Amino acid sequence: MFPLDGITVVEVSSLVAGPAMGSLLGELGADVIKIEQPGIGDPSRTVSPWGFLNYNLGKKSLSLNLKTKAGQEILHRLIARKKVDVFLENMGPDVSSRLGFSYDSLRRFNPGLIYCSIKGFSSKSRYYEKPAFDAVAQALSGMMSLTGNSNGEPVRVGNPSVDLGAAAYGAIQVLCGILERNKLKKKLGKFVEISLLDMAVYWNGYWLTYFGMTGKLPKRLGSGHAGYSPHKVFKTRDDQRVLIATLSDQQWKKLSSILDLKLDPSYDEMNYRISHRVETEGAVQEAVLKLDRDELLEKLSSSVPCAEVRSIDEVYNDVELRNLGVLMETHNLFDGKNDVVRVALSPNGVANKARKKITLLAPKVGQDNESILKSIGYKKDEIRSFSQSGYL
């Protein structure tokens, strides 16, 4: 049994944020029906098929032309007759109203519907109509200003972290909505809105409060940290990179002893090391350059927080991650076999490895049209007519 067994989710979303949220709910046991444009589907199928594979596993696909009245009527019937629990969308600001799937439109057919809308900006924001995606939120939230080296340009975090964060927080709000609805005698739904910008600003709360308290702008420090020193990626003798991060004076003393650093006792206090960051990290770098990566890690691993900076191919080939079922092979739509990353959940108390037998397939566009439409009362000839008319 999974926590969301018996819960039906209908998803009109594309790219990352919406599909990732649908995927999270699916991993918890929900039956997720993905609505896609006939023949084309989610743009990520062609733009980033690797993303499509990771965020659409196990879903059903119903292709519907929502620009037509017939397509909208089919969606409304699905929402009503399937007694859909959750509706999820991350389309442009005016799309839901224009294509007949706004919250006000759908709750007429299903008052208990929990409706989640993921947008770049809150509907109350002056930016609401502005086109937005992960990188726009990173820029506006201040995240980019914090990322990169001190002598370089602001840079984007290398993965769609804001999209994925919005998916996670959206899923939490939807789960709360399900719990609230189940407590009510009159099973009423609710509207949930997730803003990429608001979510990204929340992630920067640490630094916004810092600025409010000190009046100082945080500086870009690359792999450094304003509150600790040394905290940096260092180059080893064999031209590898290792993160070394001392979070206390005790850890510093261990590091200093292991690397045989000959520094004044003043360096034993964190504040002094921070104010003398260049000298501190320079001394560590000089010592690290005398050791190969594996030798350095062997010396430090049990005493000081440290890690090799791995490339994506090294992570991909990590045997332990495969044994744990974090990385798993799947048959897919694009080139037969590939690997996907399972979300870090064990909803029924078992690890990913024990869940390998779950079918890991992303759907073809419209592959479930007939079975879904039959389940809400359409006859074979009606379905055939819909398809011939371009509604499916």
Secondary structure by P-SEA (a helix, b strand, c coil): ccccccbbbbbcccccaaaaaaaaaaaaccbbbbbbccccccccccccaaaaaaccccbbbbbbccccaaaaaaaaaaaaaacccbbbbbcccccccccccccccccccccccbbbbbcccccccccccccccaaaaaaaaccccccccccccccccccaaaaaaaaaaaaaaaaaaaaaaaacccbbbbbbbbbaaaaaaaaaaaaaaaaaacccccccccccccccccbbbbbccccbbbbbbbccaaaaaaaaaaaccccccccccaaaaaaaaaaaaaaaaaaaaaccaaaaaaaccccccccccccaaaaaacaaaaaaccbbbbbccccccccccccccccccccccccccccccccccccaaaaaaaaacccaaaaaaaaaaccc
